[in-house]
Amino acid sequence: MYIYPENLKAKPVLWLWQLRDISIVGIGCLVSVFMLSQLGLVLPSAVTALYGFLSIRLEDTSILDFIKHACAFFLTKQQFYEWGHN
């Protein structure tokens, strides 16, 4: 059974993630398992789990989107203020 997005313009979503996020988490899991079994590193598993948690979508927004917009507003994009009389 296929569930099509509204008007075929919305991004495809599976469960609570977009398909792009599921593929990133899947590849991250494969790399994490390899790093854990061969090198004993747990950090890639933690980063993958953190990304998976931050990319959960509810009502077409995620925590990761909010963090990206907040960093852009406060850190990377220049704010323009115009002072004067109307």
N, C-alpha and C positions, 0 to 999 in steps of 0.2 A: 504494500500500500504506500503510495506516495502522497505527501502533504505538500502542496504547492504554496509558496508565499503569496501574500495578498497582491493581486494585480501583476504578479510576476516581476515586481520591482524591488521587493524586500530581499535582503540577503538570506540565503538558506540557513536554517537553524535546526539543530538536532539536540533534543533534550534542552539543556540550558546554555548551550554553547553554539557559536557559529561554526560552520564546517572548517573554516580556516583555523580557528582556535583548537578544534579537536585534532586536526592534523599536526599542529605545533606540539600539543601535549603528547600525542602518540609518538612522534619522533623524539621528543624529550624523554619519554619513558624508555624508549629503546636505548638511547644514549646513556641514560641514568643507570639502567640495569647493567649495561656493559661496563660503565665506570665503577659501579659498585662491585661487580664480580671480579674484574681484572685488577683494579687499582685500590679498591676499598674506600673510595671517596663517596661520601653521603651528600655533599653539597649539590651536585646536579639533581638529585632526587628532590631535595628541598626547594630548589629553584623551579623545577617543573611543577611540583605541587602548589607552590605559591602562585605561579602563572595560571594554573588551572583554577585556583580559587578566585583570583582577581578577574578572570575573564568570564565568570558566570554572568549571564545576561538575564535581567528581569525587567520587563516593560521596555525593551529595546535600549537598555543602557547597562553598563557594567562599571564596576569599581575601577577597573583599569582605564576606561574612558574618562571617568571623573578625574583620576590622577593625572592623565595626560593633559586635559583641559586646564586643570589647576596649575600645573607646571608651566604650561604655555602662557597663562595669564599672569602669573606672578614672576616667572623667571626669564622666559625666552622671548616673548613678544613685547615690543615697545608699547607702552601706554601713552595715549595722546590726550592731553587735557587742554581745553581752551577756556581761558578766563576772560570774561568781559561782560559788558552790559548788553542786554537784549534790546 
